[in-house]
Amino acid sequence: RIKEHFITEEVDELYENARYISSEYITAYYQDEITDSELFTIFEDLGKFESIDLWIVSREGSVMLNTTGISQGKVNLNSIDPDFLDSSCRRDVTLNGIFDSPRLSVIFPVTALSGSSLKGYLVVHSSMEEIEKTSIRYTDILNICLIIMLGLLLLVFIVLYFIFIHPLNKLIKAAKEYSNGNFDYQWKLHSHDGYRDLGNTMGYIVNKWKSSADYQTKII
């Protein structure tokens, strides 16, 4: 669940990046307002800052400008995976070894200003390994917090035991001994609350019973 949460967050972030890049740069690129070299420089800076790979893909599926090091027009995505560009998001993407580790990819269609014709695609790739590492790190943090919480609960239980259960058990045992006629039963209650008062009262009553029993024995 944690991994799925981070994947969903990453997809949303990649999609927002793609939307921003498309509106700010790709449209201008298709209108010849930005040259290949200028856009490549922008892609490199964005890729390093966001830790992503950026591709411009033609309508026919050819990878054109990219930050992965693919020669322009040498790779056609439709030949590798005909359904790739029809998706909005793909997981565990390797594209027949183009990537040496799985990627999370977002495919963003780029249209003309009128919005009627498809010009190409902006594909944004992010490392699945980084998402995995992040999810493992957060899982470890949650596990540590859980262990600390269990330790605190155990400590609270121990404290409550010695405050309530332990004195009560002593009182119950003493009451059983006294009820069996063992008025000489010795016990101590290290408490400073109502249990101590109850123990003192019980001891006082028992001493009275014991004194009365001794007096009756002497008379007899």
C-alpha positions as CSV (number, residue, x, y, z in Angstrom):
1,R,0.0,0.0,0.0
2,I,2.8,2.4,0.8
3,K,4.5,1.7,-2.5
4,E,1.2,2.2,-4.4
5,H,0.7,5.5,-2.6
6,F,4.2,6.7,-3.7
7,I,3.6,5.5,-7.3
8,T,0.3,7.4,-7.4
9,E,2.0,10.6,-6.1
10,E,4.9,10.2,-8.6
11,V,2.4,9.7,-11.5
12,D,0.6,12.9,-10.5
13,E,3.9,14.8,-10.2
14,L,5.2,13.5,-13.6
15,Y,1.9,14.4,-15.2
16,E,2.1,17.9,-13.8
17,N,5.7,18.2,-15.0
18,A,4.6,17.0,-18.5
19,R,1.8,19.5,-18.6
20,Y,4.1,22.4,-17.6
21,I,6.9,21.4,-20.0
22,S,4.4,21.0,-22.8
23,S,2.8,24.4,-22.3
24,E,6.0,26.3,-21.7
25,Y,8.4,24.7,-24.2
26,I,7.0,22.0,-26.5
27,T,4.4,24.1,-28.1
28,A,7.0,26.8,-28.8
29,Y,9.3,24.1,-30.1
30,Y,6.7,22.9,-32.7
31,Q,6.2,26.5,-33.7
32,D,10.0,26.8,-34.3
33,E,10.3,29.4,-31.5
34,I,12.9,27.1,-29.7
35,T,15.7,25.3,-31.5
36,D,16.7,21.6,-30.9
37,S,19.8,22.6,-29.0
38,E,17.9,25.1,-26.8
39,L,15.2,22.6,-26.0
40,F,17.8,19.9,-25.3
41,T,19.6,22.2,-22.8
42,I,16.2,22.9,-21.1
43,F,15.5,19.1,-21.0
44,E,18.9,18.4,-19.5
45,D,18.5,21.0,-16.8
46,L,15.0,19.8,-15.9
47,G,16.1,16.1,-16.0
48,K,18.9,16.7,-13.6
49,F,16.7,18.8,-11.3
50,E,13.8,16.4,-11.2
51,S,15.7,13.2,-11.8
52,I,13.7,12.3,-14.8
53,D,14.3,11.4,-18.5
54,L,12.4,13.4,-21.1
55,W,11.6,12.3,-24.6
56,I,9.9,14.0,-27.5
57,V,8.2,11.3,-29.7
58,S,6.8,11.8,-33.1
59,R,3.2,10.9,-34.0
60,E,4.7,7.8,-35.8
61,G,6.4,6.7,-32.6
62,S,10.0,7.7,-33.3
63,V,12.0,8.9,-30.4
64,M,13.4,12.3,-31.4
65,L,14.9,14.7,-28.8
66,N,15.7,12.9,-25.6
67,T,17.9,13.0,-22.5
68,T,18.6,9.2,-22.5
69,G,21.3,9.3,-25.2
70,I,19.2,7.6,-27.9
71,S,20.1,8.7,-31.4
72,Q,17.4,10.7,-33.0
73,G,15.0,8.5,-35.0
74,K,16.8,5.2,-34.2
75,V,14.1,3.9,-31.8
76,N,10.4,3.6,-32.7
77,L,8.1,2.9,-29.8
78,N,5.4,1.5,-31.9
79,S,7.8,-1.2,-33.1
80,I,8.7,-2.1,-29.5
81,D,5.3,-1.8,-27.9
82,P,2.4,-0.8,-30.1
83,D,0.2,0.1,-27.1
84,F,2.8,2.3,-25.3
85,L,1.7,5.6,-26.7
86,D,-2.0,4.9,-26.3
87,S,-1.5,4.7,-22.5
88,S,-1.3,7.6,-20.2
89,C,0.9,5.8,-17.7
90,R,3.1,2.7,-17.7
91,R,4.9,0.9,-15.0
92,D,8.1,-1.2,-15.0
93,V,9.1,0.1,-18.4
94,T,12.4,-1.2,-19.9
95,L,11.5,-1.0,-23.6
96,N,13.6,-4.0,-24.7
97,G,16.7,-2.9,-22.7
98,I,16.7,0.8,-23.5
99,F,16.6,1.3,-19.7
100,D,18.8,-0.8,-17.5
101,S,16.3,-0.6,-14.7
102,P,12.5,-0.3,-14.6
103,R,10.9,3.1,-15.2
104,L,7.6,4.7,-14.4
105,S,6.5,6.5,-17.6
106,V,3.9,9.2,-18.3
107,I,2.8,9.8,-21.9
108,F,1.5,13.3,-22.6
109,P,0.0,14.0,-26.0
110,V,1.1,17.3,-27.5
111,T,-1.4,19.0,-29.8
112,A,-1.5,22.2,-31.9
113,L,-2.6,25.4,-30.4
114,S,-6.1,24.8,-31.7
115,G,-6.1,21.4,-30.0
116,S,-7.4,19.6,-33.0
117,S,-4.3,17.9,-34.4
118,L,-1.7,15.7,-32.6
119,K,1.8,16.9,-33.0
120,G,3.6,14.3,-31.0
121,Y,4.1,13.1,-27.5
122,L,6.1,14.1,-24.5
123,V,7.2,11.1,-22.5
124,V,8.5,11.5,-18.9
125,H,10.3,8.7,-17.3
126,S,11.1,8.3,-13.6
127,S,13.1,5.5,-11.8
128,M,11.0,2.8,-10.2
129,E,14.0,1.9,-8.1
130,E,13.9,5.3,-6.4
131,I,10.2,4.8,-5.6
132,E,10.9,1.4,-4.2
133,K,13.7,2.8,-2.0
134,T,11.5,5.5,-0.8
135,S,8.7,3.1,0.1
136,I,11.1,0.8,1.9
137,R,12.6,3.7,3.8
138,Y,9.1,4.9,5.0
139,T,8.1,1.3,5.8
140,D,11.2,1.0,8.0
141,I,10.4,4.3,9.7
142,L,6.8,3.0,10.4
143,N,8.1,-0.3,11.7
144,I,10.5,1.6,14.1
145,C,7.7,3.8,15.3
146,L,5.5,0.7,15.8
147,I,8.3,-1.0,17.8
148,I,8.7,2.2,19.9
149,M,4.9,2.4,20.5
150,L,4.8,-1.3,21.5
151,G,7.7,-0.7,23.9
152,L,5.8,2.3,25.4
153,L,2.6,0.3,25.7
154,L,4.6,-2.5,27.5
155,L,6.1,0.0,29.9
156,V,2.7,1.5,30.6
157,F,1.3,-2.0,31.2
158,I,4.2,-2.8,33.7
159,V,3.6,0.5,35.5
160,L,-0.1,-0.1,35.7
161,Y,0.5,-3.7,36.9
162,F,2.7,-2.5,39.8
163,I,0.3,0.3,40.7
164,F,-3.0,-1.6,40.5
165,I,-2.7,-5.4,39.9
166,H,0.2,-6.2,42.2
167,P,-1.2,-4.5,45.3
168,L,-4.6,-6.0,44.6
169,N,-3.1,-9.5,44.4
170,K,-1.4,-9.0,47.7
171,L,-4.7,-7.9,49.3
172,I,-6.5,-10.8,47.9
173,K,-3.9,-13.3,49.1
174,A,-3.9,-11.7,52.6
175,A,-7.7,-11.8,52.7
176,K,-7.6,-15.6,51.8
177,E,-5.0,-16.3,54.5
178,Y,-7.0,-14.4,57.1
179,S,-10.3,-16.1,56.1
180,N,-8.5,-19.4,56.7
181,G,-7.7,-18.4,60.2
182,N,-4.0,-17.5,59.6
183,F,-4.0,-14.3,61.5
184,D,-0.2,-14.4,61.8
185,Y,0.3,-14.0,58.0
186,Q,2.9,-11.3,57.4
187,W,2.8,-9.1,54.4
188,K,3.8,-5.6,53.3
189,L,2.1,-3.3,50.8
190,H,4.4,-0.7,49.3
191,S,1.8,1.7,48.1
192,H,0.7,5.2,48.9
193,D,-2.9,5.2,47.6
194,G,-6.2,3.7,48.4
195,Y,-4.7,0.2,48.4
196,R,-2.5,1.1,51.3
197,D,-5.4,2.5,53.3
198,L,-7.4,-0.7,52.6
199,G,-4.5,-2.8,53.6
200,N,-4.1,-0.9,56.9
201,T,-7.8,-1.2,57.6
202,M,-7.6,-4.9,56.9
203,G,-4.6,-5.3,59.2
204,Y,-6.3,-3.3,61.9
205,I,-9.4,-5.5,61.8
206,V,-7.4,-8.7,61.8
207,N,-5.4,-7.5,64.8
208,K,-8.7,-6.8,66.6
209,W,-9.9,-10.3,65.7
210,K,-6.6,-11.8,66.8
211,S,-6.7,-9.9,70.1
212,S,-10.3,-10.9,70.7
213,A,-9.4,-14.5,69.9
214,D,-6.4,-14.5,72.3
215,Y,-8.5,-12.9,75.0
216,Q,-11.3,-15.6,74.6
217,T,-8.6,-18.3,74.7
218,K,-7.2,-17.0,78.0
219,I,-10.6,-16.8,79.6
220,I,-11.3,-20.4,78.6
